[in-house]
Amino acid sequence: MTSTDDGDRPVDRFESARNTVLQHRDGGTCFHCQTGGCGQHAWAIEELAHHPGGLKLLRQLGLPIPSDESTEEGQPR
């Protein structure tokens, strides 16, 4: 198994996003952080919003949940 074989599995993206969000909780930072913010943290929040367990974690941490335009009222799912 190589990194190119399994690098984009949903479970791997979820785990990476979960770890990133947890690392940033309470003002923590990572090596992606810059003065203007952290693109990795923004990606992680967006990624977690696509998973029921991720939504639960975002709510538990009190983080904003990005709106998904495709699931808004009146839009096809």
HELIX and SHEET records of a PDB file:
HELIX    1   1 SER A    3  ASP A    6  1                                   4    
HELIX    2   2 PRO A   10  HIS A   24  1                                  15    
HELIX    3   3 ARG A   25  GLY A   27  5                                   3    
HELIX    4   4 GLY A   39  LEU A   48  1                                  10    
HELIX    5   5 PRO A   52  LEU A   61  1                                  10    
HELIX    6   6 GLU A   69  THR A   71  5                                   3    
END                                                                             
